[in-house]
Amino acid sequence: MQNKKPGQATPRQLDALELRKAGLSYAKIGEKLGIQVAGAQALVSRALRALVQELGEDVIRIERERLDAMHAATWTKVEAGDLDAIDRCLKIAERRAKLEGLLVCHDLITTENVDPPSGTTSICS
């Protein structure tokens, strides 16, 4: 079994993708890899899906770093009581919460007028 992270393309999927990028048809890819046309299509499709997921994860990581840097740059002014800096930090925190998916519950409850079931506590409270 291969050691790969979930969502990471396998070497075989990447090989199929490289052949497709080189202009080979799915039939030719299947011939080269000893598989059916549908198998070649599936390998290329999975490789593309994995690469898109990996790219998305990189974009999110970069956005987290950017937000952290902005927060750090304003924090000294926040501690000094600068109201504009406090407002800016709150906006940065809100953006970070949206990025992390922390405001999804709040948005659903607000727009749908949904209360948590009785006897439970909302994670959004």
N, C-alpha and C positions, 0 to 999 in steps of 0.2 A: 504494500500500500504506500502511496506517496504521502510525504509530509508537506501539507500545504494548509494555509489559513483558509477558513471559509471565505468564499468569494474571490479567491485567488485562482487565476487561470493555471491549468496544468501545462506541463511542457508539450504534451500532445495537442492540446487546444491551441497553444501558441504556434506550434508547427503548422497546423491547419490554417491558422490566420495568416501566417507568413506566406504560405502557398497561395492563398486567396489574394493577398496584397500584390503578389507577383503576377496576378492575372489568370491563374488557373481556374478552370471551372470546377464546380463541386464534383463532377464525375471524375476529372483528372486528379483532384485531391484525394478522392476515395480510392482511385487506382494506386496512387503513390503510398497511401497509408494502409491499404489493404482492407478498406471498409466500404460499405454501401454509400450511395449519394446522400441519403438521409442522415447517415452518421457523420459525413463530412459537413453537411449543413449545420448539424447540431453542435459539432466541435467549434466551428467558426462562431456560431451564435453565442455559445457559452463563453468563449474567449472574449468576445466583444462586451458581453454583459459584465464579466469580471473586471475588465479594464475600465469600464464606465464606473463601476462601484468603487474601484480603487481611486480613480480620479476624484470622485465625489468626496471620499474620505480625506484626500489630500486638501481639497478646497476647504472643507470644514476645519481641518487642523490649522491651515493658514489663517482662516478667519478667527479662530480661537486665539491664536498668537497675536493677531492684530488688535483684537479687543483687549487682551491682557495688557498690551503695550500702551494702549490709550488710557486704560484705567490707571495703570501705574504712573503715567505722566501727569494725571490730574489729581492723584491722591493727596499729595502734599497740600494743595490748595483746599481740598475738601476738609482735611484735618484743621486747617486754619479758619474754617467757617465760610469760605467763599461760596456764596449762594449759586453763582453761575457754574462753578466747578461741581457743586453738589448736584445741580440739575443735569449737567453733562454726564456725571458718573451714573446717575439713575438711568439715563437714556442708554448708556453703554451696558448697564446691568440688564435692562429690558431686552436689548438686542441679543445679549448673551443667552438670556432665558429662552428667547424665541429660537435661537440657534440650537439649543440643547433640547428643545421640545417641552420646556417646563410650563409654557403658557397655553398649551393645547387644551388642557382641562378647563382652564379659566375661560378660554374663548368659547368652548362648547357650552359650558354652564351659562355664560352671559348671553350667547346668541340663541340658545335653545330653551332657556329657562328651566334647566334640569337641576334638581336637587339630588344629593347623594341619597341612596336608600337609607331608610331609618335604621339606626343602630350602627351605622358605619361613619367613618370620618373621611371627608374628601381629602385627597392628597394635594388639592389645589388651595385649601384654606390657609 
